[in-house]
Amino acid sequence: MKKIFLLYSLSSILTLSSCNKFLDLEPQSDPTVASFYKTESDIRNAVNGCYAALQSNRQYAGHFITLMEVRSDNISDNNSGGNAGRDYNIDRFIAGADNIAILQAWQSIYNAIYRANAALANLDVVPGQSTRNQYEGELRFLRALNYFNAVRLWGDIPLVLQPVEPEDAYALIRNDQSEVMEAIIDDLEVAKDLLPPAFGGDDLGRATNGAAKTLLAKVLLTIGEYGQASSILKEVIDSKHYELLPVIDSVFSVNNKMNREIIFAVRYNKSVVDEGHPILTYFDGPVLDPLLLNGYPPDDARRPLLNTTSVNTRRPVNKFYDIHDLNTNNVGNDFPLLRFADVLLMYAEASNEDNYQLVGDARTALDSVRIRATGTPFNDVELADQDLFRSAVADERRLELPLECHRWFDLIRTDRAVEVMQGVNLQIERWQYLYPIPLTEVQIVNDPERFPQNLNY
């Protein structure tokens, strides 16, 4: 039988890299389905495999930069011939359902989801309850993260919470976005109660209680549940586990990994073969948009992190690059997915949407990010009403979080993408907020009623 739904191919799932040590991922022999989940080590390997998916060039070391940043007004891809126009077409909103980056991102996400489902279904092989709780919390967090990315990229998607055999894939449907969001919230509600506040040693960087709460708040913010999002973010702030580092350069330093500003990051280790990343340093065609750099005040400490020469030439993005490292194809800097500055800005946004106040905790949160960057807070005129406060938060998010895979989703969440992309001479419509479902997936199911393509693709 053909591999039904490439995402659910058992052979491709079980031969993904796995290991016992969190950061040292190395290939192992191919296990059979029947023999795979026999010990705690097997479950740990599966959990680590879910983390490994985040590291790949199909996710945060490659395609996600294109799908979530190049798509936005932060980066422009002018190389129509690079990779057969793969990234250029995404940048210009002309990518079709046969785009290889879109397909590979879909496959990587669903492979990770399958692995999480299979491990969750076999947790009984783990002898200790506390260890089972940890693995369940990690798996639910990672499954939620993958589904959250998928639902924002494609809208209605298959929602599968149990292991699925290839022959059963014909019965899959595209579930409504609201169902997927509900499942994501359920996973994160469980995860936050099961995960510890911190890990140490070889386990440093695994998902924690704070990571689950922060991702949950981001989900709630996305669906407009501002009061709930604000309350959860306040819990993260009040926990005192995290803080803004005094100097923003040190947040991303290869010598200061998993510092107190980082809540969850994709870990990279250049000392291990294939465990560094190249894509975040040199772009094959994409360049930073001048409007992004021009948005920074002259004395803004964040501007040098982007390297202003990147506007016209393919130069390192200092934010994710050790300037003393001559090997640009194997960089060891971690990639932050959730950090405390994001928490403060989300808290400011959610609180403002829930109940605007000129003076209060939301203003303090917003000011703290600005003060770290420029030395001065916002003045009262800049935040004089809810609309101005909303705009200030949106602008600050762009200046604080560029290239961290937030910008495109921020534009969609606030329904500003059509207007903003006009500013970079791209006329788009709201149906282009979503990517096409990969053509191979639509063709294999071959049922437009149950598994339709997204509008206009």
RARAUR-V925508 format. One record per residue. N is the residue number from 1. BURIAL is 1 if it has 24 or more other C-alpha atoms within 12 Angstrom, else 0. Layout:
n->N burial->BURIAL
n->N burial->BURIAL
//
This chain:
n->1 burial->0
n->2 burial->0
n->3 burial->0
n->4 burial->1
n->5 burial->1
n->6 burial->1
n->7 burial->1
n->8 burial->1
n->9 burial->1
n->10 burial->1
n->11 burial->1
n->12 burial->1
n->13 burial->1
n->14 burial->1
n->15 burial->1
n->16 burial->1
n->17 burial->1
n->18 burial->1
n->19 burial->1
n->20 burial->1
n->21 burial->1
n->22 burial->1
n->23 burial->1
n->24 burial->1
n->25 burial->1
n->26 burial->0
n->27 burial->0
n->28 burial->0
n->29 burial->0
n->30 burial->0
n->31 burial->0
n->32 burial->0
n->33 burial->0
n->34 burial->0
n->35 burial->0
n->36 burial->1
n->37 burial->1
n->38 burial->0
n->39 burial->0
n->40 burial->1
n->41 burial->1
n->42 burial->1
n->43 burial->1
n->44 burial->1
n->45 burial->1
n->46 burial->1
n->47 burial->1
n->48 burial->1
n->49 burial->1
n->50 burial->1
n->51 burial->1
n->52 burial->1
n->53 burial->1
n->54 burial->1
n->55 burial->1
n->56 burial->1
n->57 burial->1
n->58 burial->1
n->59 burial->1
n->60 burial->1
n->61 burial->1
n->62 burial->1
n->63 burial->1
n->64 burial->1
n->65 burial->1
n->66 burial->1
n->67 burial->1
n->68 burial->1
n->69 burial->1
n->70 burial->1
n->71 burial->1
n->72 burial->1
n->73 burial->1
n->74 burial->1
n->75 burial->1
n->76 burial->1
n->77 burial->1
n->78 burial->1
n->79 burial->0
n->80 burial->0
n->81 burial->0
n->82 burial->0
n->83 burial->0
n->84 burial->0
n->85 burial->1
n->86 burial->1
n->87 burial->1
n->88 burial->1
n->89 burial->1
n->90 burial->1
n->91 burial->1
n->92 burial->1
n->93 burial->1
n->94 burial->1
n->95 burial->1
n->96 burial->1
n->97 burial->1
n->98 burial->1
n->99 burial->1
n->100 burial->1
n->101 burial->1
n->102 burial->1
n->103 burial->1
n->104 burial->1
n->105 burial->1
n->106 burial->1
n->107 burial->1
n->108 burial->1
n->109 burial->1
n->110 burial->1
n->111 burial->1
n->112 burial->1
n->113 burial->1
n->114 burial->1
n->115 burial->1
n->116 burial->1
n->117 burial->1
n->118 burial->1
n->119 burial->1
n->120 burial->1
n->121 burial->1
n->122 burial->1
n->123 burial->1
n->124 burial->0
n->125 burial->0
n->126 burial->1
n->127 burial->0
n->128 burial->0
n->129 burial->0
n->130 burial->0
n->131 burial->0
n->132 burial->1
n->133 burial->1
n->134 burial->1
n->135 burial->1
n->136 burial->1
n->137 burial->1
n->138 burial->1
n->139 burial->1
n->140 burial->1
n->141 burial->1
n->142 burial->1
n->143 burial->1
n->144 burial->1
n->145 burial->1
n->146 burial->1
n->147 burial->1
n->148 burial->1
n->149 burial->1
n->150 burial->1
n->151 burial->1
n->152 burial->1
n->153 burial->1
n->154 burial->1
n->155 burial->1
n->156 burial->1
n->157 burial->1
n->158 burial->1
n->159 burial->1
n->160 burial->1
n->161 burial->1
n->162 burial->0
n->163 burial->1
n->164 burial->1
n->165 burial->1
n->166 burial->1
n->167 burial->0
n->168 burial->0
n->169 burial->1
n->170 burial->1
n->171 burial->0
n->172 burial->1
n->173 burial->1
n->174 burial->1
n->175 burial->1
n->176 burial->0
n->177 burial->1
n->178 burial->0
n->179 burial->0
n->180 burial->1
n->181 burial->1
n->182 burial->0
n->183 burial->1
n->184 burial->1
n->185 burial->1
n->186 burial->1
n->187 burial->1
n->188 burial->1
n->189 burial->1
n->190 burial->1
n->191 burial->1
n->192 burial->1
n->193 burial->1
n->194 burial->1
n->195 burial->1
n->196 burial->1
n->197 burial->1
n->198 burial->1
n->199 burial->0
n->200 burial->0
n->201 burial->0
n->202 burial->0
n->203 burial->1
n->204 burial->1
n->205 burial->1
n->206 burial->1
n->207 burial->1
n->208 burial->1
n->209 burial->1
n->210 burial->1
n->211 burial->1
n->212 burial->1
n->213 burial->1
n->214 burial->1
n->215 burial->1
n->216 burial->1
n->217 burial->1
n->218 burial->1
n->219 burial->1
n->220 burial->1
n->221 burial->1
n->222 burial->1
n->223 burial->1
n->224 burial->0
n->225 burial->0
n->226 burial->1
n->227 burial->1
n->228 burial->1
n->229 burial->1
n->230 burial->1
n->231 burial->1
n->232 burial->1
n->233 burial->1
n->234 burial->1
n->235 burial->1
n->236 burial->1
n->237 burial->1
n->238 burial->0
n->239 burial->0
n->240 burial->0
n->241 burial->0
n->242 burial->1
n->243 burial->1
n->244 burial->1
n->245 burial->1
n->246 burial->0
n->247 burial->0
n->248 burial->1
n->249 burial->1
n->250 burial->1
n->251 burial->1
n->252 burial->1
n->253 burial->1
n->254 burial->1
n->255 burial->0
n->256 burial->0
n->257 burial->1
n->258 burial->1
n->259 burial->1
n->260 burial->1
n->261 burial->1
n->262 burial->1
n->263 burial->1
n->264 burial->1
n->265 burial->1
n->266 burial->1
n->267 burial->1
n->268 burial->1
n->269 burial->1
n->270 burial->1
n->271 burial->0
n->272 burial->0
n->273 burial->0
n->274 burial->1
n->275 burial->1
n->276 burial->1
n->277 burial->1
n->278 burial->1
n->279 burial->1
n->280 burial->1
n->281 burial->1
n->282 burial->1
n->283 burial->1
n->284 burial->1
n->285 burial->1
n->286 burial->1
n->287 burial->1
n->288 burial->1
n->289 burial->1
n->290 burial->0
n->291 burial->0
n->292 burial->1
n->293 burial->1
n->294 burial->0
n->295 burial->0
n->296 burial->1
n->297 burial->0
n->298 burial->0
n->299 burial->0
n->300 burial->1
n->301 burial->1
n->302 burial->1
n->303 burial->1
n->304 burial->1
n->305 burial->1
n->306 burial->1
n->307 burial->1
n->308 burial->1
n->309 burial->0
n->310 burial->1
n->311 burial->1
n->312 burial->0
n->313 burial->0
n->314 burial->1
n->315 burial->1
n->316 burial->1
n->317 burial->1
n->318 burial->1
n->319 burial->1
n->320 burial->1
n->321 burial->1
n->322 burial->1
n->323 burial->0
n->324 burial->0
n->325 burial->0
n->326 burial->0
n->327 burial->0
n->328 burial->1
n->329 burial->1
n->330 burial->1
n->331 burial->1
n->332 burial->1
n->333 burial->1
n->334 burial->1
n->335 burial->1
n->336 burial->1
n->337 burial->1
n->338 burial->1
n->339 burial->1
n->340 burial->1
n->341 burial->1
n->342 burial->1
n->343 burial->1
n->344 burial->1
n->345 burial->1
n->346 burial->1
n->347 burial->1
n->348 burial->1
n->349 burial->1
n->350 burial->1
n->351 burial->1
n->352 burial->1
n->353 burial->1
n->354 burial->0
n->355 burial->1
n->356 burial->1
n->357 burial->1
n->358 burial->1
n->359 burial->0
n->360 burial->0
n->361 burial->1
n->362 burial->1
n->363 burial->1
n->364 burial->1
n->365 burial->1
n->366 burial->1
n->367 burial->1
n->368 burial->1
n->369 burial->1
n->370 burial->1
n->371 burial->1
n->372 burial->1
n->373 burial->1
n->374 burial->1
n->375 burial->0
n->376 burial->0
n->377 burial->0
n->378 burial->1
n->379 burial->0
n->380 burial->0
n->381 burial->0
n->382 burial->0
n->383 burial->1
n->384 burial->0
n->385 burial->0
n->386 burial->1
n->387 burial->0
n->388 burial->0
n->389 burial->1
n->390 burial->1
n->391 burial->1
n->392 burial->1
n->393 burial->1
n->394 burial->1
n->395 burial->1
n->396 burial->1
n->397 burial->1
n->398 burial->1
n->399 burial->1
n->400 burial->1
n->401 burial->1
n->402 burial->1
n->403 burial->1
n->404 burial->1
n->405 burial->1
n->406 burial->1
n->407 burial->1
n->408 burial->1
n->409 burial->1
n->410 burial->1
n->411 burial->1
n->412 burial->1
n->413 burial->1
n->414 burial->1
n->415 burial->0
n->416 burial->1
n->417 burial->1
n->418 burial->1
n->419 burial->0
n->420 burial->1
n->421 burial->1
n->422 burial->0
n->423 burial->0
n->424 burial->1
n->425 burial->0
n->426 burial->0
n->427 burial->0
n->428 burial->1
n->429 burial->0
n->430 burial->0
n->431 burial->0
n->432 burial->1
n->433 burial->1
n->434 burial->1
n->435 burial->1
n->436 burial->1
n->437 burial->1
n->438 burial->1
n->439 burial->1
n->440 burial->1
n->441 burial->1
n->442 burial->1
n->443 burial->0
n->444 burial->1
n->445 burial->1
n->446 burial->0
n->447 burial->0
n->448 burial->0
n->449 burial->0
n->450 burial->0
n->451 burial->1
n->452 burial->1
n->453 burial->1
n->454 burial->1
n->455 burial->0
n->456 burial->0
n->457 burial->0
//
